[in-house]
Amino acid sequence: MIPKFDEWGVDERQFWLRGIEPGKVVDYDPDTRMWHVYGHPEIVRLLSKPQVFSSNLQRLMAPEIGVDNPEEAYDELLYLDPPAHTRLRKLVSHAFTAKVVADLEPKIAALTHELLDEAGASGRLELVSALAYPLPVIVICELLGIPAEDRELFRKQAESLMPATADDVQLVGRFEGQEEVTKTVIERHREFAGYLQQFIDDRRKQPREDLLSGLVHAEVEGQRLSDKEVAGLVDTLLLAGHLNTTMMLSNTVLCLDAHPEEFRRTRRDRSRLPGVIEESLRYLPPFSVTSRVTVAETELGGVTIPPDQLVMVWLAPANRDSRVFEAPAEFRPERHPNPHLTFSRGIHFCIGAGLGRLEGRVALDVLFDRFPELATVPGDPPRFIRTDQMFNAHTVPLAVSA
């Protein structure tokens, strides 16, 4: 146990191991009728076979949750299989290019300075509310070309996406309580799509130099995105580009604070920041689990999984698989290679990964320049939102010196 984590009340062993029997890589829980996969090689294989392990959760949920059109909650990129997923991903890739992301670097630096100026830190800084939470949603709004006055609406929509993820399927029986959750998700999608329609219509008539125009006018083999698909992709970008980045920024600072020598080395040599961020993503991934449904009987990790089974894919334990990572319980920013699964693998590799990494590197660089001394506060520890699915710092009070 790392002393700082113990001080913060974080039981790493419980978070990562979840009571997993040593050597167990695939397990079945008869109470919830779920399969659980923990091993890194097994998860890599699973995520590379969408034809067997489907992202289309409505295969199981539609008959049981009792809503009229459950597919409305699961028609986004996250829940699609080929060929529908392939088409959408290609169209997004034509608009959301590496150059579009890279060109945001000076804007991210300027926004970070602005947010820290607004925070007016004088000896104390609450990292989440001052920087980690607002920065990603502002960047997404800038990227899409959304007016500054609508940032709060985007923030609320990003929060509302949380129940829509498969990771929130907390089951007693199997889908108990999911009907109301799904209806709420569908209604939020409808409301947000209605709000976005004005911007979609405007960009169809008058394209601008922004990502929303790129999505509206992206074309592959004569095909373009429908208005509904554009709205769904904006939802996906909010989830991938906001929530993950918020948690990544906070978790990276906490990892460095808990490892002071690594913090000192990183302050002296900022070229280490990309490695620090990657190791933080492995060590404290924002989201611990994703889900799939089996399409056919298949073998994985020496066991046979029948068709139409819900499979919980545990990314966090896989990131500490000793078969893949040397000394997996240690925080090693110089770790290379670092094949963590925090951004998933295969066709559903996180579309916002590049943007998140850029935001992390730029924002942390500015943060460390602005505050030569920065540390958590004894007696006022970080507070966390902790579930089996996520590790999220709700507040991170810091003592700082400008």
DACORPE-V284547 format. One record per residue. N is the residue number from 1. RES is the residue in one small letter. BURIAL is + if it has 16 or more other ideal C-beta (glycine too) atoms within 10 Angstrom, else -. Layout:
n=(N & N)
res=(RES & RES)
burial=(BURIAL & BURIAL)
This chain:
n=(1 & 2 & 3 & 4 & 5 & 6 & 7 & 8 & 9 & 10 & 11 & 12 & 13 & 14 & 15 & 16 & 17 & 18 & 19 & 20 & 21 & 22 & 23 & 24 & 25 & 26 & 27 & 28 & 29 & 30 & 31 & 32 & 33 & 34 & 35 & 36 & 37 & 38 & 39 & 40 & 41 & 42 & 43 & 44 & 45 & 46 & 47 & 48 & 49 & 50 & 51 & 52 & 53 & 54 & 55 & 56 & 57 & 58 & 59 & 60 & 61 & 62 & 63 & 64 & 65 & 66 & 67 & 68 & 69 & 70 & 71 & 72 & 73 & 74 & 75 & 76 & 77 & 78 & 79 & 80 & 81 & 82 & 83 & 84 & 85 & 86 & 87 & 88 & 89 & 90 & 91 & 92 & 93 & 94 & 95 & 96 & 97 & 98 & 99 & 100 & 101 & 102 & 103 & 104 & 105 & 106 & 107 & 108 & 109 & 110 & 111 & 112 & 113 & 114 & 115 & 116 & 117 & 118 & 119 & 120 & 121 & 122 & 123 & 124 & 125 & 126 & 127 & 128 & 129 & 130 & 131 & 132 & 133 & 134 & 135 & 136 & 137 & 138 & 139 & 140 & 141 & 142 & 143 & 144 & 145 & 146 & 147 & 148 & 149 & 150 & 151 & 152 & 153 & 154 & 155 & 156 & 157 & 158 & 159 & 160 & 161 & 162 & 163 & 164 & 165 & 166 & 167 & 168 & 169 & 170 & 171 & 172 & 173 & 174 & 175 & 176 & 177 & 178 & 179 & 180 & 181 & 182 & 183 & 184 & 185 & 186 & 187 & 188 & 189 & 190 & 191 & 192 & 193 & 194 & 195 & 196 & 197 & 198 & 199 & 200 & 201 & 202 & 203 & 204 & 205 & 206 & 207 & 208 & 209 & 210 & 211 & 212 & 213 & 214 & 215 & 216 & 217 & 218 & 219 & 220 & 221 & 222 & 223 & 224 & 225 & 226 & 227 & 228 & 229 & 230 & 231 & 232 & 233 & 234 & 235 & 236 & 237 & 238 & 239 & 240 & 241 & 242 & 243 & 244 & 245 & 246 & 247 & 248 & 249 & 250 & 251 & 252 & 253 & 254 & 255 & 256 & 257 & 258 & 259 & 260 & 261 & 262 & 263 & 264 & 265 & 266 & 267 & 268 & 269 & 270 & 271 & 272 & 273 & 274 & 275 & 276 & 277 & 278 & 279 & 280 & 281 & 282 & 283 & 284 & 285 & 286 & 287 & 288 & 289 & 290 & 291 & 292 & 293 & 294 & 295 & 296 & 297 & 298 & 299 & 300 & 301 & 302 & 303 & 304 & 305 & 306 & 307 & 308 & 309 & 310 & 311 & 312 & 313 & 314 & 315 & 316 & 317 & 318 & 319 & 320 & 321 & 322 & 323 & 324 & 325 & 326 & 327 & 328 & 329 & 330 & 331 & 332 & 333 & 334 & 335 & 336 & 337 & 338 & 339 & 340 & 341 & 342 & 343 & 344 & 345 & 346 & 347 & 348 & 349 & 350 & 351 & 352 & 353 & 354 & 355 & 356 & 357 & 358 & 359 & 360 & 361 & 362 & 363 & 364 & 365 & 366 & 367 & 368 & 369 & 370 & 371 & 372 & 373 & 374 & 375 & 376 & 377 & 378 & 379 & 380 & 381 & 382 & 383 & 384 & 385 & 386 & 387 & 388 & 389 & 390 & 391 & 392 & 393 & 394 & 395 & 396 & 397 & 398 & 399 & 400 & 401 & 402)
res=(m & i & p & k & f & d & e & w & g & v & d & e & r & q & f & w & l & r & g & i & e & p & g & k & v & v & d & y & d & p & d & t & r & m & w & h & v & y & g & h & p & e & i & v & r & l & l & s & k & p & q & v & f & s & s & n & l & q & r & l & m & a & p & e & i & g & v & d & n & p & e & e & a & y & d & e & l & l & y & l & d & p & p & a & h & t & r & l & r & k & l & v & s & h & a & f & t & a & k & v & v & a & d & l & e & p & k & i & a & a & l & t & h & e & l & l & d & e & a & g & a & s & g & r & l & e & l & v & s & a & l & a & y & p & l & p & v & i & v & i & c & e & l & l & g & i & p & a & e & d & r & e & l & f & r & k & q & a & e & s & l & m & p & a & t & a & d & d & v & q & l & v & g & r & f & e & g & q & e & e & v & t & k & t & v & i & e & r & h & r & e & f & a & g & y & l & q & q & f & i & d & d & r & r & k & q & p & r & e & d & l & l & s & g & l & v & h & a & e & v & e & g & q & r & l & s & d & k & e & v & a & g & l & v & d & t & l & l & l & a & g & h & l & n & t & t & m & m & l & s & n & t & v & l & c & l & d & a & h & p & e & e & f & r & r & t & r & r & d & r & s & r & l & p & g & v & i & e & e & s & l & r & y & l & p & p & f & s & v & t & s & r & v & t & v & a & e & t & e & l & g & g & v & t & i & p & p & d & q & l & v & m & v & w & l & a & p & a & n & r & d & s & r & v & f & e & a & p & a & e & f & r & p & e & r & h & p & n & p & h & l & t & f & s & r & g & i & h & f & c & i & g & a & g & l & g & r & l & e & g & r & v & a & l & d & v & l & f & d & r & f & p & e & l & a & t & v & p & g & d & p & p & r & f & i & r & t & d & q & m & f & n & a & h & t & v & p & l & a & v & s & a)
burial=(- & - & - & + & + & - & - & + & - & + & - & + & - & - & + & + & - & + & - & - & - & - & - & - & + & + & + & - & - & - & - & + & - & + & + & + & + & + & + & + & - & + & + & - & + & + & + & - & - & + & - & + & + & + & + & + & + & + & + & + & + & + & - & - & + & - & + & - & - & + & - & + & + & + & + & + & + & + & + & + & + & - & - & - & + & - & + & + & + & - & + & + & - & - & + & + & - & - & - & + & + & - & - & + & - & - & - & + & - & - & + & + & - & - & + & + & - & - & + & - & + & - & - & - & + & + & + & + & - & + & + & + & + & + & + & + & + & + & + & + & + & + & + & + & + & + & - & - & - & - & + & - & + & + & + & - & + & + & - & + & + & - & + & + & + & + & + & + & + & - & + & - & - & - & + & - & - & + & - & - & + & + & + & - & + & + & - & + & + & - & - & + & + & - & - & + & - & - & + & + & - & - & + & - & - & - & - & - & - & + & + & + & + & + & + & + & - & + & - & + & - & - & - & - & + & - & - & - & + & + & + & + & + & + & + & + & + & + & + & + & + & + & + & + & + & + & + & + & + & + & + & + & + & + & + & + & + & + & + & - & - & + & + & - & - & + & - & - & - & - & - & + & + & - & + & + & + & + & + & + & + & + & + & + & + & + & + & + & + & + & + & + & + & + & + & - & - & + & - & + & + & - & - & - & + & - & - & - & + & + & + & + & + & + & + & + & + & + & + & + & + & - & - & + & + & - & - & + & - & - & + & + & + & - & + & - & - & + & + & + & + & + & + & + & + & - & + & + & - & + & + & + & + & + & + & + & + & + & + & + & + & + & + & + & + & + & + & + & - & + & + & - & - & + & + & + & - & - & - & - & + & + & - & + & - & + & - & - & + & + & + & + & + & - & - & + & + & + & + & + & - & -)
